[in-house]
Amino acid sequence: MSKDYVIGIDLGGTKIYTAVVDLEGNIISEKTVATNVVEGEEAVLGRIMGTVDTVLKDVNIEDVKAIGIGSPGPLDVKNGIIINSANFPSFKNFSIVKPIKEKYNLPTFLDNDANVATLGEFMFGAGKGTENMVFVTASTGIGGGAVLNGRLYRGNTANALEIGHMTVMVNGPRCGCGNAGCAEALGSGTAIMKRAREAVNSNANTSLKNYSEVTSKEVFEEAAKGDRISKEIINTSLSYLGIAVANIVNIFDPEKVVVGGGVTNGGKIVFDKIQEEVDNRCLKAISENCVIEKAVLGGKAGVLGAAALAIMEIK
């Protein structure tokens, strides 16, 4: 008996993760290979197709309905082009969709990695069953996406939900984007790490000085043990992350905000602080009807999100 499937391709700077996925989000077959970006566009395209060929060995291609691809941007989603990306410095206006579509004779769709992760959580993860959901990822940077009235919201230029570049502090620290006071510069894992290293190199009395190298992980650990400086860093940084989430909640009035990324490994304190800021800063009628919840797909968010993109586009 035949069954409907899609193929999800999670194209990252270090690895390509491809899977055949059924319409309920179950992975049937999967393959991961190194991206080897330095070899150039055609070599990467060849490896992508190689992973597709591998996963197709376990199903009939006649049962596959579409292919979805998630990639770092900036992208030209409409024309299926990776314009350029810090993850792919040698790529310039790389047409990725056309050759894949032509080889497999399947509808093929491209979107940025934050959008596909959003779709993955919406369709198969913590956001399942909602109509209006915002996804926030907080790790090295801060990003996200939104599904509104059951459809992915991309915005005018397909760059909507740059949550990390929302200003949360006037005249705050300079962000990598060039602006000052961005949520990413204040509430990301990188921001936590930066403040911790400043403390280590100062006269502050902190147990963080016991580590040869400090990341956000050590800051969360020492904060849990009672280190005053670590607690201060965590409290301040998570406040700014919470402010960003509160702004998003006020703007979109979602049923659920799903939060993922490495910062959430800090545990309950992360969600308690976000909830505190949402409760304090949002209209009560909105905040009382919005749930803040941890993402559940983890390392499979990209590939399942790419599959969800394919499913959504062919509906």
N, C-alpha and C positions, 0 to 999 in steps of 0.2 A: 504494500500500500504506500503510495507516494505521500510526501509531506512537504510543506513549504518551509524554505530556509532562506536566510540572507547570509552574506559574508561581511564581517566587520574587519577593517584594517586600522590598527592603531600605529600610526607612523610617528616615531619619536626620534630624538636626536641620537640616541644610542641603540635603540632596538625597534624592530618591526614585529608587531604581534598581530597575527591574523587568525580568524576563527570562523567556522561555519556555526551559525546560531539559529535555533528554531524561533518561532514567533512568540514563544513564552520566555525567551531569554536563556535557554539551556544551551551550553556550548557542546557541540557534537564532535568537532575536530578542531585542533589548534596547532599553530606553529609559530615559534619565535626565532628570529635570527638577528644578528648584529646589523645595524644600519650601514656602518662604514661610510659616513657622509663624505669623507675626504675623497672618495673615489668618483664622486660626481653624480649628476642626475640620472644618466642612463644606467649606470651600475646599480643605483638604488632602485630604480624602476624594475630592473631585472630581478632583484632580490624580492621585491614586493610580489611580482608575478610568480616567482618561485614558491613563495609561501602560499599563494592562492592555489597553484597547481597541487601542492601537497595536501591542503585541507579538502580539496575537491575529490580526492581519491576515496573519501569515505561516504560521499553522497552522489546522486545523479545531478549533473549540472542542470538538467531539465526541471529539477525541483527547486533550484535557486532562483529567487525572484529579483534580487538586486544586490548591489555592493555599496557599502558606506565606508568612507575614509575620514579619519580624524587626523589633523595635522596642526602643528604650530603655525601661526600666521606671521605676517599679514597674508591673506588669501584673496583671490578673486573667486568667490564661491560660485557665482553664476556661470563662469567660464571654466571652472575646474582647474585653477592655476594657483600654484604657490608663488606669490610675488617675490618675497624674500623673507628670511627668518634668521634670527640670531642662532637658531639650532642648525640651520643649513646655510652657512655663509657662502657656499659656492653655487647655491640655487638662485637663478634669476629668471623670473617669469616661467617657471617650470610647469608645463602642461601635463598634469598627472592623470586627470580623469579620462581624457580622450583615448590614449593608448590602451588603458585597462578596459574601457567600455567597448572598444573595437575588438580587442582580443577575445573577450568572453561573451560579447553580444548581450550584455546585461545593463540595465539602467545603473549608472554609477554616480554617486553623490559625494561631495567634499564639504567639510565644515571644520572650523577650528576646534582644537582639542578641548577647550573649556565648554563649548556648546555641545559637543558630543558627550562629554562627561555628564553634563546637565541632563541630556536626553536619556542616558543610561540610568541615572538615578530616578528619573521621572517614570520611565517605562518599566524598569525591572528592579529598582532599588527602594530607597527610603521614601521616595516621592510617589510610589505606585498608588493609584487610586485618586490622586489629586487632579485638579484642573488648572490651578495656579500655584506654581512652585518656583522658588528661587534657589539656585545652587551657588554656594560660596566655597571656594577652595583657598585655604590659607596654609602656605608652606614657604618655599623660598620667596615667592611673591604672593599676591592676592588676586584672584580672578573669579569668574563666575559666569552664570548664564541664567536665563529665565524662560519658563514655559508659561504662557498666558493664554487662558481659555483653550488649553489643550494643544497649543501650537508654539513652537520655538520662536522666541522673539529675537530677531537679529538686528533690528534698527536700520536706519537709512543706508549706512555703509557696511552693514554686517559686522560692526564692531561694538555693538551694545554690551552693556554690563561690564565695562572696565572698572570693576568695583575698587580695585587696588589704587586707581588714580582719582578716586573721590577725595577732595580736600576735607580733612577732619581736624586740621590745626592750622590756623592762619599763621604765616611766618614760621612754619615748622621746618624740620630738616629737609634738605634737598633730596628728591626722589630720583631714581635713575631715568625717569621720563623727562626730567628737567623742571617739573613743577615742585613747589615746596608744600610740605604738610600733607602729602598723600597718605592714605590708609596703609599702603604697602611699605612706606618708609617708617611707619610707626607701629603697625600691628602684625607684621609678617614674622615668620621664623627668622628671616635674615635680620629684621629689626631687633628682635630679642637677642640674637647672637651678637650683634654690633654693640648694643648697650652693655651686654655682659662683658665683652672684651674691653670696653672702655673702663668698666669698674675694676677689672683685673689689673689694668695698667695704671690705676689711680691709687690713692692712699686708703681706699675703702676697705673696711674689715669684712671680708667675705670668703666663704669656703670655696667659692669658684676658683680661687687662687691655687687650690690643690690639684687642679687639672692642667695638663700640659697644653691641651687645646679645648676650648669651650664652644659648644653649639647650643642651640635652644634646648636640646635634650637634657644637658647637664643643668641648665637653669631651672627647668621644671623639677628635676630631681632634688636639687638643693633647696628650692622653694618648699617642697613637700617636707623636707627635713627641718625647716624652720629658719633657713638663712635669710636674714632681713633684706639684704640687697637683692637677692634672687626673687623674693616675694614682691619687692617693690617693682622690679623690672617686669615680672609677669603681670602683676595687677595693672600697671600702666599700659603695657602693650595690648593686653586683652581688652582693656577699656576702649582703646581706639578701634580695635577690630569690632567690638560690640557696637560702637557708634556707627561704623559703616553698615553693619547689619541693620541697625535700627533705622537708618536713613532709607535703606532698601525696603524695609517693611512698610514704612510710611508711604513710600512712593507707589509700591505695587500691590499692597494689601493682599499678600499671598496666604494660602492655606498653610503652607509649610515652607520653612527655610531649611535646606539640607546643607550641612557644613562638613566639608572634607578637607583633606590635606594633612601634612605632617604635624601641624600645630595641634590638631585634634587628638594626637597621641598623648597630649598633656593630661587628658582625662576630664573628670567631672568639673574641675575648676574652670576649664575653657567654656563649657556650656553654661555654667552658673553665671559667669561674668557676662557673657553675651546676653543671656536672659535678663540679667539685671539692667543692662543698658537699654534693651528693648522695652522693658517694663517702665523705665524711668523717662524714656525719650519719645515713645510712640503714643499716638492717640489710643486711649484705652479700648475703644470699640474695635480697633484693628489688632492691637497686641493680644487681647483676650481670645482672639479667634485665629491666632497664628501659632503654629508649633515649631519650635527649633529642635532639629534632630540631626544626629550624626549620620553621615554617608555610610553606606554598607558595602559598596561594590569593591572598594580598595583598588588593588592593582588591575582588576578587570574592568574598571570604569571606562577606560578608553576603548577597548575592543567591543564591549557590550554597547557602549554609546554609539560607536560607528554602526553597529548592527541596528540599533534603535533608529538612527538617522535614515538608514535604508528602508526600514519598515514604515516610518512616518511619511517619507517622501512618496512611497508607492501607494499609500492608502487613498 
